[in-house]
Amino acid sequence: MLDWLRLIRVSGLATIASNCAAMVLFAFYTGEGLDPRWIGRLLTADPARIGWLLLASALLYAAGMAWNDLADVERDRIIHPKRPLPSQRLHLPTALVAAALMGVGAVVAALLAEGPLGALAALTVLILALLYNFESKHVPWLGALNMALVRAGHACFALLIIGPDALRAALVAEHPPGTRSLLIYPLILLLYTFGLTVISELEHRQGRRWEILVGAALLLAAIVLALTQFVGAPWQGAWLVAGGPWPLALAGALLVVLGAAALLLWRLGQPLFSTLSQASRAQASRTLVAGLGGFILLDVIVAGAAHPLGAVLIFLLYPLFRMVGSSIRMD
């Protein structure tokens, strides 16, 4: 069982959960006041539909991770021989069938939740993941952009949790005056994932320092864009009008958001500096590990602009990610 969990990178499910939660919070509270009951009403209105969509999201991630190892099995026999597939602790045909079933299961679950639109959205993410794993990942920069599109596409898929109208509004860039575009959060994810993947590519090929600098600039751009969403966030005006302990609430939310940003910059900064100064492939790998957990910290920042309580809840996923990642490690 542990090898199956390693194959699908089970710790990464926490990052997918945080991405989905941040997308829903960002979209749901983008132009409204602060009323936590709305999320509760959404989850209880049709729990079966929400359950199917969450299952589809988890299967999309798991299938993509399994296909990643299937595509790299020959390379891993040389550089990562202890992983489940090259060590033959998991048999290749069995893993291939399981990955295919997870992909089909994701589409079926999305179909049961939202009909053809859900199936099409899930299939789009799957195709992007397959394209990355079996083709574009071997092309510098193009593969990084493809991976970024997978994450951003998965975030757009999460909009179905709110309803099909939210996904349609995002795709056609429709938003009422005075509200934020729903595509801002997928753009933040795209920049962050693009930068992180550009750096992680240097694990397996020779790179130049300017590539590391570009990757770092993309990561920083994502963090800055996320922080700007906190300035003038819709909930701040609602609380200011409603009265109450406004300064205390703002200070608490600011502490959570800036704390997450500082931790993210600290976690990324150390291996990034070493990667830049040493041009080391091992340090590029450390940057990738730090950056994966950084998805959750980035989501805390975004959620703080939508709903401060949501930011606190998303932050709880970070120690879970670290704990599961340390106990179920890839060899």
DAFEN-V664669 format. One record per residue. RES is the residue in one small letter. SS is DSSP state (h for helix, s for strand, l for the rest). PSI is psi as a letter, one per 30 degrees, with the letter a starting at -180 (* if undefined). OMEGA is omega in whole degrees, -180 to 180 (none if undefined). Layout:
# DAFEN-V664669
res->RES ss->SS psi->PSI omega->OMEGA
res->RES ss->SS psi->PSI omega->OMEGA
This chain:
# DAFEN-V664669
res->m ss->l psi->e omega->-180
res->l ss->h psi->e omega->-180
res->d ss->h psi->e omega->175
res->w ss->h psi->e omega->178
res->l ss->h psi->e omega->176
res->r ss->h psi->e omega->-178
res->l ss->h psi->e omega->-178
res->i ss->l psi->g omega->-180
res->r ss->l psi->i omega->-170
res->v ss->h psi->e omega->180
res->s ss->h psi->f omega->-180
res->g ss->h psi->f omega->176
res->l ss->h psi->f omega->177
res->a ss->h psi->e omega->178
res->t ss->h psi->e omega->177
res->i ss->h psi->e omega->177
res->a ss->h psi->e omega->180
res->s ss->h psi->e omega->177
res->n ss->h psi->e omega->-179
res->c ss->h psi->e omega->-180
res->a ss->h psi->e omega->180
res->a ss->h psi->e omega->179
res->m ss->h psi->e omega->-179
res->v ss->h psi->e omega->179
res->l ss->h psi->e omega->-179
res->f ss->h psi->e omega->-179
res->a ss->h psi->e omega->-173
res->f ss->h psi->e omega->-177
res->y ss->l psi->g omega->-174
res->t ss->l psi->f omega->-179
res->g ss->l psi->g omega->-175
res->e ss->l psi->l omega->175
res->g ss->l psi->a omega->-176
res->l ss->l psi->j omega->179
res->d ss->l psi->j omega->-177
res->p ss->l psi->f omega->-177
res->r ss->h psi->f omega->-178
res->w ss->h psi->e omega->179
res->i ss->h psi->e omega->178
res->g ss->h psi->e omega->179
res->r ss->h psi->e omega->178
res->l ss->h psi->e omega->-176
res->l ss->h psi->f omega->-179
res->t ss->h psi->f omega->-178
res->a ss->h psi->e omega->-180
res->d ss->l psi->i omega->-175
res->p ss->h psi->e omega->180
res->a ss->h psi->e omega->180
res->r ss->h psi->e omega->179
res->i ss->h psi->e omega->-180
res->g ss->h psi->e omega->178
res->w ss->h psi->e omega->-179
res->l ss->h psi->e omega->178
res->l ss->h psi->e omega->177
res->l ss->h psi->e omega->179
res->a ss->h psi->e omega->180
res->s ss->h psi->e omega->179
res->a ss->h psi->e omega->-180
res->l ss->h psi->e omega->175
res->l ss->h psi->e omega->180
res->y ss->h psi->e omega->-177
res->a ss->h psi->e omega->179
res->a ss->h psi->e omega->180
res->g ss->h psi->e omega->179
res->m ss->h psi->e omega->179
res->a ss->h psi->e omega->178
res->w ss->h psi->e omega->178
res->n ss->h psi->e omega->180
res->d ss->h psi->e omega->177
res->l ss->h psi->e omega->-180
res->a ss->h psi->f omega->-173
res->d ss->l psi->g omega->-171
res->v ss->h psi->e omega->-179
res->e ss->h psi->e omega->177
res->r ss->h psi->e omega->-178
res->d ss->h psi->f omega->177
res->r ss->h psi->f omega->-178
res->i ss->h psi->e omega->-172
res->i ss->h psi->f omega->178
res->h ss->l psi->i omega->-173
res->p ss->l psi->f omega->-178
res->k ss->l psi->f omega->179
res->r ss->l psi->l omega->-172
res->p ss->l psi->e omega->-177
res->l ss->l psi->e omega->-180
res->p ss->l psi->f omega->178
res->s ss->l psi->f omega->-180
res->q ss->l psi->g omega->171
res->r ss->l psi->f omega->168
res->l ss->l psi->k omega->-178
res->h ss->l psi->k omega->-175
res->l ss->h psi->e omega->-180
res->p ss->h psi->e omega->180
res->t ss->h psi->e omega->179
res->a ss->h psi->e omega->179
res->l ss->h psi->e omega->178
res->v ss->h psi->e omega->-179
res->a ss->h psi->e omega->180
res->a ss->h psi->e omega->178
res->a ss->h psi->e omega->180
res->l ss->h psi->e omega->178
res->m ss->h psi->e omega->178
res->g ss->h psi->e omega->178
res->v ss->h psi->e omega->179
res->g ss->h psi->e omega->179
res->a ss->h psi->e omega->-180
res->v ss->h psi->e omega->-180
res->v ss->h psi->e omega->179
res->a ss->h psi->e omega->178
res->a ss->h psi->e omega->178
res->l ss->h psi->e omega->179
res->l ss->h psi->f omega->-178
res->a ss->h psi->e omega->-170
res->e ss->h psi->g omega->177
res->g ss->h psi->a omega->-176
res->p ss->h psi->e omega->179
res->l ss->h psi->e omega->178
res->g ss->h psi->e omega->180
res->a ss->h psi->e omega->180
res->l ss->h psi->e omega->179
res->a ss->h psi->e omega->179
res->a ss->h psi->e omega->-180
res->l ss->h psi->e omega->178
res->t ss->h psi->e omega->178
res->v ss->h psi->e omega->180
res->l ss->h psi->e omega->-180
res->i ss->h psi->e omega->177
res->l ss->h psi->e omega->179
res->a ss->h psi->e omega->178
res->l ss->h psi->e omega->179
res->l ss->h psi->e omega->178
res->y ss->h psi->e omega->-173
res->n ss->h psi->e omega->-172
res->f ss->h psi->f omega->-178
res->e ss->l psi->d omega->-164
res->s ss->h psi->f omega->-177
res->k ss->h psi->f omega->-180
res->h ss->h psi->f omega->179
res->v ss->l psi->j omega->-179
res->p ss->l psi->k omega->178
res->w ss->l psi->e omega->178
res->l ss->h psi->e omega->178
res->g ss->h psi->e omega->179
res->a ss->h psi->e omega->178
res->l ss->h psi->e omega->178
res->n ss->h psi->e omega->179
res->m ss->h psi->e omega->178
res->a ss->h psi->e omega->179
res->l ss->h psi->e omega->177
res->v ss->h psi->e omega->-180
res->r ss->h psi->e omega->-180
res->a ss->h psi->e omega->178
res->g ss->h psi->e omega->179
res->h ss->h psi->e omega->177
res->a ss->h psi->e omega->177
res->c ss->h psi->e omega->176
res->f ss->h psi->e omega->-179
res->a ss->h psi->f omega->178
res->l ss->h psi->f omega->178
res->l ss->h psi->f omega->177
res->i ss->h psi->e omega->176
res->i ss->l psi->e omega->179
res->g ss->l psi->l omega->-178
res->p ss->h psi->f omega->-180
res->d ss->h psi->e omega->179
res->a ss->h psi->e omega->179
res->l ss->h psi->e omega->179
res->r ss->h psi->e omega->-180
res->a ss->h psi->e omega->179
res->a ss->h psi->e omega->-175
res->l ss->h psi->e omega->179
res->v ss->l psi->g omega->176
res->a ss->l psi->h omega->176
res->e ss->l psi->k omega->174
res->h ss->l psi->k omega->-178
res->p ss->l psi->l omega->177
res->p ss->l psi->k omega->179
res->g ss->l psi->f omega->178
res->t ss->l psi->l omega->-179
res->r ss->l psi->k omega->175
res->s ss->l psi->k omega->179
res->l ss->l psi->f omega->-179
res->l ss->h psi->f omega->180
res->i ss->h psi->e omega->-179
res->y ss->h psi->e omega->174
res->p ss->h psi->e omega->177
res->l ss->h psi->e omega->177
res->i ss->h psi->e omega->178
res->l ss->h psi->e omega->-179
res->l ss->h psi->e omega->180
res->l ss->h psi->e omega->-178
res->y ss->h psi->e omega->-178
res->t ss->h psi->e omega->178
res->f ss->h psi->e omega->-179
res->g ss->h psi->e omega->-179
res->l ss->h psi->e omega->-178
res->t ss->h psi->e omega->175
res->v ss->h psi->e omega->-180
res->i ss->h psi->e omega->-177
res->s ss->h psi->f omega->177
res->e ss->h psi->f omega->-177
res->l ss->h psi->f omega->171
res->e ss->h psi->e omega->-167
res->h ss->l psi->g omega->178
res->r ss->l psi->l omega->176
res->q ss->l psi->k omega->179
res->g ss->l psi->l omega->178
res->r ss->l psi->l omega->-178
res->r ss->h psi->e omega->-180
res->w ss->h psi->f omega->177
res->e ss->h psi->e omega->177
res->i ss->h psi->e omega->179
res->l ss->h psi->e omega->178
res->v ss->h psi->e omega->178
res->g ss->h psi->e omega->179
res->a ss->h psi->e omega->179
res->a ss->h psi->e omega->178
res->l ss->h psi->e omega->177
res->l ss->h psi->e omega->-180
res->l ss->h psi->e omega->179
res->a ss->h psi->e omega->179
res->a ss->h psi->e omega->-179
res->i ss->h psi->e omega->180
res->v ss->h psi->e omega->179
res->l ss->h psi->e omega->177
res->a ss->h psi->e omega->-180
res->l ss->h psi->e omega->-179
res->t ss->h psi->f omega->179
res->q ss->l psi->f omega->180
res->f ss->l psi->f omega->-178
res->v ss->l psi->j omega->180
res->g ss->l psi->g omega->179
res->a ss->l psi->k omega->-176
res->p ss->h psi->e omega->-177
res->w ss->h psi->f omega->-178
res->q ss->h psi->e omega->177
res->g ss->h psi->e omega->-180
res->a ss->h psi->e omega->180
res->w ss->h psi->e omega->-179
res->l ss->h psi->e omega->178
res->v ss->h psi->e omega->-176
res->a ss->h psi->f omega->-179
res->g ss->l psi->a omega->-179
res->g ss->l psi->a omega->-176
res->p ss->l psi->i omega->-175
res->w ss->h psi->e omega->-179
res->p ss->h psi->e omega->180
res->l ss->h psi->e omega->180
res->a ss->h psi->e omega->180
res->l ss->h psi->e omega->180
res->a ss->h psi->e omega->179
res->g ss->h psi->e omega->179
res->a ss->h psi->e omega->179
res->l ss->h psi->e omega->179
res->l ss->h psi->e omega->-180
res->v ss->h psi->e omega->-177
res->v ss->h psi->e omega->-179
res->l ss->h psi->e omega->176
res->g ss->h psi->e omega->178
res->a ss->h psi->e omega->179
res->a ss->h psi->e omega->180
res->a ss->h psi->e omega->179
res->l ss->h psi->e omega->179
res->l ss->h psi->e omega->180
res->l ss->h psi->e omega->179
res->w ss->h psi->e omega->-179
res->r ss->h psi->e omega->180
res->l ss->h psi->e omega->-172
res->g ss->h psi->e omega->-177
res->q ss->h psi->e omega->180
res->p ss->h psi->e omega->178
res->l ss->h psi->e omega->179
res->f ss->h psi->e omega->179
res->s ss->h psi->e omega->178
res->t ss->h psi->e omega->-178
res->l ss->h psi->e omega->-175
res->s ss->h psi->e omega->-176
res->q ss->h psi->f omega->-174
res->a ss->l psi->h omega->-173
res->s ss->l psi->k omega->177
res->r ss->h psi->e omega->178
res->a ss->h psi->e omega->179
res->q ss->h psi->e omega->175
res->a ss->h psi->e omega->177
res->s ss->h psi->e omega->177
res->r ss->h psi->e omega->178
res->t ss->h psi->e omega->179
res->l ss->h psi->e omega->-180
res->v ss->h psi->e omega->179
res->a ss->h psi->e omega->-178
res->g ss->h psi->e omega->178
res->l ss->h psi->e omega->175
res->g ss->h psi->f omega->179
res->g ss->h psi->f omega->175
res->f ss->h psi->e omega->-178
res->i ss->h psi->e omega->179
res->l ss->h psi->e omega->176
res->l ss->h psi->e omega->179
res->d ss->h psi->e omega->175
res->v ss->h psi->e omega->179
res->i ss->h psi->e omega->-179
res->v ss->h psi->e omega->-179
res->a ss->h psi->e omega->178
res->g ss->h psi->f omega->177
res->a ss->h psi->f omega->-178
res->a ss->h psi->e omega->-175
res->h ss->l psi->j omega->-175
res->p ss->h psi->e omega->178
res->l ss->h psi->e omega->176
res->g ss->h psi->e omega->178
res->a ss->h psi->e omega->179
res->v ss->h psi->e omega->-179
res->l ss->h psi->e omega->179
res->i ss->h psi->e omega->180
res->f ss->h psi->f omega->180
res->l ss->h psi->f omega->177
res->l ss->h psi->f omega->-176
res->y ss->h psi->e omega->177
res->p ss->h psi->e omega->176
res->l ss->h psi->e omega->178
res->f ss->h psi->e omega->-179
res->r ss->h psi->e omega->-177
res->m ss->h psi->e omega->-179
res->v ss->h psi->e omega->-180
res->g ss->h psi->e omega->179
res->s ss->h psi->f omega->-179
res->s ss->h psi->f omega->178
res->i ss->l psi->i omega->-175
res->r ss->l psi->k omega->168
res->m ss->l psi->k omega->-180
res->d ss->l psi->* omega->none
